[in-house]
Amino acid sequence: MGTRPQIEHSATNRRSPIPGRFPIGSTTGVYVPLISIVLSALLLVGVVPGNAKAAGILAGFRDPFPSGAATGQSSIVEGRFGYLWGFDEIWFRDGDNSLIGPAKQEVTLNSLAFGLYGETFLLSDLTARVQAWINVPNEWRNDFLFDGVERAWDSRTRYLGVDLSIAYFFGLGGPPYRAGLVAGYRYNDFDYRSHLVSLEAGSFNDHLQVHIPYLGISYAHSRFMGSVVRLDILASWLTLCRLDGERDLEGEAMQIDGHSVTGFWCEALFAWSFPLTENALAGLFVKYNYLELSGGATVKLGLSETRFSMDSRSHLILTGLTVSYAF
């Protein structure tokens, strides 16, 4: 592997001016943001202070974020539709075998995504939350660096996220305000399937599983200028990760087994909703997610084996529309 001759980029393997940022036969990344902006403008018409229609709807709306089950309303379920922008970088460096060189991958995650969120009161000041996200796999072109040679690969990415948490609310005198502490567990599952853009045969498959226990804060206001706003900020310094990978390039098979127990994760969510009926809301949300991992990986190539330092960093931005029902 370390003695393989350098391979020049062919016409089909030429890098884009901005690596890993152009889709293959897809215009979804252009239309979805435009749709979100148009719908945002339409929804904002109803939340201007003094709008009689907005005031009338809000007056009869049952508070979706009560301070307890005593209000007669204790749960909310919400569907989320949006677009995910982001990338994941993985480095393998500082190996102890010169026959296996360092490597770097950068995988684009841009795609449509769907989510479901639910919350219910267990006690007057304690709620349970559950949410899940899944994307629509999309194929993007990225550049991977192996053995000092950068080649273009087409990668199909899948993302799955599941979250369980509880929130304890305190102070602020009850509705329309609520603020509290959040403790939870997040599971992220990333699956990357890549093939080489070249006359050469090549494939690279990665499966990354991340377990994140976290703490955070939550705030909501259900009478903010005729609408409902929510802010969640979550963080963790304990990120448990496992990476299983396999690469086949020019008939050479490589196995990768990586682990990480250190890193950092944080997430910020801002959501805005406007009541449509007594129980239904529609709105917008934006969420930013950052994950950093640091660990090690064992790489096997034929009879050769080496131990690498493994680092990973991902940035995800998810924005879109919400439809909620309170009961």
Beta strands, then each sheet from edge to edge (+ up, - down):
strand 1: 75-93
strand 2: 103-108
strand 3: 111-123
strand 4: 126-135
strand 5: 138-146
strand 6: 149-170
strand 7: 177-196
strand 8: 202-224
strand 9: 227-236
strand 10: 240-249
strand 11: 252-275
strand 12: 280-301
strand 13: 304-326
sheet 1: 1+ 2- 5+ 6- 4+ 3- 1+
sheet 2: 1+ 13- 12+ 11- 9+ 8- 7+
sheet 3: 1+ 13- 12+ 11- 10+
end
